[in-house]
Amino acid sequence: MHGKGLRALSLVTVAALAVTFALVFFYAPNDADQGFIQKIFYLHVPVAIITLIAYVVAGGFAIKHLRTNDRQWDLRAYTTIHIGLIFNIVGLATGAIWAKASWGHWWVWDEPTLVSFLIVFLLFATYQPLRFSIEDPERQARYASVFAIMGAAFVPLNFIAVRAATGYVHPRVLASTGGGLPASMGLVFVVAIVAVGLLFTTIVAYEIASKNASWQLRALRRRLLGDDAVAPLGRSAAPTMGSTLESAR
């Protein structure tokens, strides 16, 4: 039941990624200045964009949780931030590789785009320690939702501040004037964003399905074997979302 539609989503994602790789290596031209290394752009920038969107979406899920008190929204927010952090690390790593090849340095601290992306990562990296420092599942979910909403509000504000910066060396891919992509590169870039978005959605869907299945399995074991047979040491065996997330960390 929890895996409904996952196979179709997986097939679409694999097809989109295959098309993207084919376009990147066989259709998109090499950059005139950077050469072949510029093709990492088709991974780095889409991953960064999807990561930031994911944090904002997680904030939306958190709002729904606070309004409805439905733990499924809390689970969606938790999972989206969890996978978002992984994508955030990929974005930082690919950005460092590209910076080394293009600028000769792994990192440039006076570049606002790079530093802001790192700040966003460090902000959301505190989400899980904060969440699991709270034992009560109800309070845990509420506090985590408030944090997710505040973090999501920070993302667009941070983006606007970076766009307003005048001193930068990082290319402005989405600039309205100058720095635009040629048509062939723009097409591959859009396809790459769609493929990375599908990959993110697929991973999140699988993790949510896995956690829901584990949750139901715990409930079934409790009914079959009794509370005392499956209760964690010192805790109730009630299959709350908080205990499910904690066991799945």
N, C-alpha and C positions, 0 to 999 in steps of 0.2 A: 504494500500500500504506500509506504513512504518513498519507494523508488519509482513511482509512476511518472512516466515521461522522461526519466533520466537517460534511457538508452537513445531515444530520438535526439535529445539535447546533446548527448555525447557525440553522436554521429555528425550532427551539424557543426559542432565545435571542431572536430577533427578535420572535416572538410574545409572549414574556414581557415584553419591553421595551415593546411596543406596548400591552399590557394595563396595564402599570404607568403609563405616561404618561396613558392614558385615565382611570385611577382617580385619579391625582394631580390632574388638571386638571378633571375633571368629576364626581367622586364625593366625594373627601375635602373636608371643609369647611375654610374659611379659619379660621385661628387667631383667637380672640377678641381677643388682645392684639397680635399681630404682623401679622395680616392675610395677604396673599398671599405675602409674602416667606418665611413659615414653610414653604412647600412645598419649599424647597430642602432641608429636613430629610430628605425622602424620597430624596434623592441623597447628601447628606453623610453621614448616619449609616450607611446600608447600605454605602457605599464604605469607611468607616472600619472597620466590623465585618469585612467581607470581607478587607480588607488585613491586619488582625491575625490572622485565621484563616489566611490564606495564608502568613504568616511561620512560624506554628506547623507547618503542613503541610510547608513547605519543610524544616524541621528534621527531620520524620519521614522525608522522602525522603533527607536526608543520613545519618540513622542507617542506613537500608537500604543506602546506598552503602558505608558503612564496614563493614557486616556482610557484604555480598555482593561488593564490589569491582566491581559492575556499573555501567558508566559511564552507563547510561540513567537510573539514579537520580540521579546527579550532574547530568545534563542537566535532569531534572525540577526538582531543587532550584534550580539556576541560573535556569531560566526562571520559576519561581514567584516567586522573589525579584525578578527583573527586572521582571515585570509588577506585582508588589506595590508596588515603588517608584513606578511610574507612578500606580497607584491611590492611593498615599499622598500624592502631590503633589496629585491631584484632591481628596482629602479635606481637605488643608490649605488649598487655594485656596477651596473651597466653604465651609469653616468660617470663613475670614477674611471672605468676603462676607456670610455670615449674621451674624457678630459685628458688622460695620460697620453693618448694617441694624438690628440689635437693640440693641446696646450703644453704638453711636456710635464704636467703635474697631475697627481691623482686627485687633488682637491684644491680649490681656490676659495679661501675663506672670505674674500671681499666680493664674491659673486652672490647677489641676493637670491637668485633662483635656486642655487644649490643649497645654500644655508637654510632657506625657508622650508625646503623639502625635508631636510634633516630635522628641523624643529618640529614639523608636523609628525614625523616618525617618533621622535622622543616623547611628544605629547601623548600619542595614542599607545606608546609602549608602556605607559603607566596604567593603562586601562585594566589589564588582567591582574597585576599586583593589587590594585585598589579593590577590584571586585572580589578576589578570593581572600582578601584580608578580613572580610565580613562573613561571619558564620551563618547568620540568619538568612535563609534564602529570599524572603520577602524584601528585607532591607537591602540585601545584596543586589537584587534586580533593580530596585528603585534607584539606589545610588549609582549603579552602573549606567542606568538610562540617563540620569541627569548629567553624568560625565560625558556620555556619548553625544548628547545634545549640545553641550558646551563646546566639545571638540569639533563637532560638525559646523557650528557657527563660526569657529575660528578659521576654518579652511577657506571660505570665500573672502573673509576679511584679509587673511594673509595673502591670498592670490591678488587681490586688488592692490595691496601695498607693494607687492613685488612688481606688478605691472606699472605702477607709478614711479618706480625707481628709475633714475636716469643713468646711473653708473653700473653698467653690466657688460659682460662679455659673452654670456650665454645667448645663443641665437633665439630670436622670438619667432617661433614657428607660426603662431596664430596672429601675427601682426597684421594690422589692417593696411599699413603702408610699408613697403620694403620688407625684405626678409621672407617674402612669400615663396612657396614651392612651385616648381614647374608642374605642368599638368600631369605628367607621368608619375612624378614623385608624390604629388597630392593624392592621386588615385590610390597608390599603394599605401599611403599613410592612412587614408580613411578605411581601407580594407583591413589594415593591421589593427586599427582601433576596434573595429567590429569583432575581429577574431579574438583579441585579448579580452574584450568585454564578455564574449561568449565563454572563454576559458574561465574567467573569474566566476561567472554565474554558475557554470557547471561544477566547479570545485565547491562553491558554497552550497549548492543543492545537494551534492553528495554528502557533505559533512552534516548538514541538517538532517538528511535522511538517516545517516548513521546514528546520530545522537537520539533521534526520535525512536529508532528501532531499539537502541540500548535502553532507553527509558521504559518502553513497553515490556521489554524482556525482564527488567528488574521488577516491574509490577506483577508480571506473570509468575516469576519465581516466588515473590512474596505471597501470592495467593496459594501457590502449590505447596510451598515448604513452610510457610508461616513467617511472621515478622522476625522472630528471633533468629531464624536460620539464615537470613540474608542481610540483617541490619549491620551497617558498619560499626566498628567499635566506638561506643560512646555516643551513638547517634540513632535517631529514629530511622526505620526502614522506609518511611514514606518517600515515594519516588518524586521528589520535587525537582523542578528544573535546575535549581541551584546545585543540588547534590549530583545530578546527572552531568552538569557542566564541569563540576569539580573532578569527578571521576574520569572525565574524558580529556583533562588537560594533558 
